[in-house]
Amino acid sequence: MKSYWEVFVNGYGGYASYLWHEISHPNLHNYFYWLILVSLIFLVFEWSRPWRVNQPKFRKDFWLDAFYMFFNFFLFSLIIYNAASDVFVKLINDSFLKISGVDLQALNPMRNWPFWAILLMGFLVRDFVQWWIHRLLHWVPRLWEFHKVHHSVEQMGFAAQLRYHWMENIVYRSIEYLPLALLGIGLYDFFIIHIFTLAVGHFNHSNITVPGYISAAVVGALVGIVISGSFFEVNLVNSPGLLASIGIIATSSLAFSLMLGPFMRKIFNNPEMHIWHHAYDLPKERKYGVNFGLSLAIWDYIFGTDYIPYDGQDIRLGFPGLDKFPNDFIHQNIHGFK
């Protein structure tokens, strides 16, 4: 059995090799270039059809947020997180095995489920757990100090999604690991879910507004891709031909647009809803925040934390005391420890 030190050291070397391979070998399963592609798409939309027309194309802190994107998506894992998280996972697995006699690595109640069902369950469970963690970041004063980094955005844009304190990675991953592992979800590489949630997060923070039937069509197309397996190699042996795949994607896109278009803003988070999560001024009875959804909006409507009093297109963003909050990367990332 590997020692914790071996796991720690191997975590650094393994992730460094992985990151270099990501950069040097572009392909359809490459997070690094998907981040760039998705970001460029939203940048084009923001510049061509902005919701807040008076906001500069290179909004305030645009380049700071661009650096945060790559730091939190890649560099932080290389510098701190990946090796430490490997040790944490081993510690949790060993402790759980010792206490309960159950091996989390071997536990997989969904092993016989179809792949689409595993994806759906993984997405729903992960988003629900993260919704509660997000509320926790607002409720607990110590965690709120870290979360202030994300709320220090004063002009909203897609890259603001990944402006957050590195401690949030630790909080999210530590709390969400056990429920996901108990379901066996942690055993799968949810590439499709990661890219989908990345796109939804970019959308929520972007300076655009999109009718529900269009966003529903996009979601339908993504579902069609999963079903057909034509792009992501889910099951290349039995996947349909190219024309059949295109037909499945187009049919799924049209069906979602017609069926879910009128309800999309109640189901999925969106810029008009999420802008209020970043509002500077909120009613006293909402002092712990509103609209906590990451990808799905349904949790806020179910638990009564939804809040869209009017079109918040040009509302002030931030929090009281923002004028004294650090505005550079270094000081933002050491904030919260004093």
Secondary structure, 3 states (H helix, E strand, C coil): CCCHHHHHHHHHHHHHHHHHHHHHCCCCCCHHHHHHHHHHHHHHHHHHCCCCCCCCCCCCCHHHHHHHHHHHHHHHHHHHHHHHHHHHHHHHHHHHHHHHCCCCCCCCCCCCCCHHHHHHHHHHHHHHHHHHHHHHHHHCHHHHHHHHHHHCCCCCCHHHHHCCCHHHHHHHHHHHHHHHHHCCHHHCCCHHHHHHHHHHHHHHHCCCCCCHHHHHHHHHHHHHHHHHCCCCCCCCCCCCCHHHHHHHHHHHHHHHHHHHHHHHHHHECCHHHHHHHHECCCCHHHCCCCCCCCCECHHHHHHCCCCCCCCCCCCCECCCCHHHCCCCHHHHHHCCCC
